[in-house]
């Protein structure tokens, strides 16, 4: 059992970490999220038939529940916002990716999870609904609202239908 678990972690941990990073926007938080999910899964490893979907669901659920508890913590005010590199000093694609990453972090956790599942992981509406334990209509409305907000926050991105549907 332990060898099977270790082999799985060795093969798939990076993919899980990429998803967690897309959710959190912070490498350390992503590592914590994956580590928490793996620790919980290890205790049940013998009973898990399909480990990757199971762990991905754990990551999304842990992220959503962690978000709720973090919201109760007081925010720390600073005199001035942190400096951002001017996009003229960055490659255009890199600047847009950074803008998109920052814009994603402003979305509510469920919208962010839906967008990451649908467009980052290329999941269907049905798969996304199953992972998040919600209805297909909920997935569609979260995707629609999330994309609308991203269009508003990052208007310079190519928001053509081909781009959004992954055909770009």
FENDAQUI-V225694 format. One record per residue. RES is the residue in three letters. SS is DSSP state (@ for helix, = for strand, . for the rest). Layout:
res={RES,RES}
ss={SS,SS}
This chain:
res={UNK,UNK,UNK,UNK,UNK,UNK,UNK,UNK,UNK,UNK,UNK,UNK,UNK,UNK,UNK,UNK,UNK,UNK,UNK,UNK,UNK,UNK,UNK,UNK,UNK,UNK,UNK,UNK,UNK,UNK,UNK,UNK,UNK,UNK,UNK,UNK,UNK,UNK,UNK,UNK,UNK,UNK,UNK,UNK,UNK,UNK,UNK,UNK,UNK,UNK,UNK,UNK,UNK,UNK,UNK,UNK,UNK,UNK,UNK,UNK,UNK,UNK,UNK,UNK,UNK,UNK,UNK,UNK,UNK,UNK,UNK,UNK,UNK,UNK,UNK,UNK,UNK,UNK,UNK,UNK,UNK,UNK,UNK,UNK,UNK,UNK,UNK,UNK,UNK,UNK,UNK,UNK,UNK,UNK,UNK,UNK,UNK,UNK,UNK,UNK,UNK,UNK,UNK,UNK,UNK,UNK,UNK,UNK,UNK,UNK,UNK,UNK,UNK,UNK,UNK,UNK,UNK,UNK,UNK,UNK,UNK,UNK,UNK,UNK,UNK,UNK,UNK,UNK,UNK,UNK,UNK,UNK,UNK,UNK,UNK,UNK,UNK,UNK,UNK,UNK,UNK,UNK,UNK,UNK,UNK,UNK,UNK,UNK,UNK,UNK,UNK,UNK,UNK,UNK,UNK,UNK,UNK,UNK,UNK,UNK,UNK,UNK,UNK,UNK,UNK,UNK,UNK,UNK}
ss={.,@,@,@,@,@,@,@,@,@,@,@,@,@,@,@,@,@,@,@,@,@,@,@,.,.,@,@,@,@,@,@,@,@,@,@,@,@,@,@,@,@,@,.,@,@,@,.,.,.,@,@,@,@,@,@,@,@,@,@,@,@,@,@,@,@,@,@,@,@,.,.,.,.,.,.,.,.,.,.,.,.,.,.,.,.,@,@,@,.,.,@,@,@,@,@,@,@,@,@,@,@,@,@,@,@,.,.,@,@,@,@,@,@,@,@,@,@,@,@,.,.,.,.,@,@,@,@,@,@,@,@,.,.,.,@,@,@,@,@,@,@,@,@,@,@,@,@,@,@,@,@,@,.,.,.,.,.,.,.,@,@,@,@,.,.,.,.}
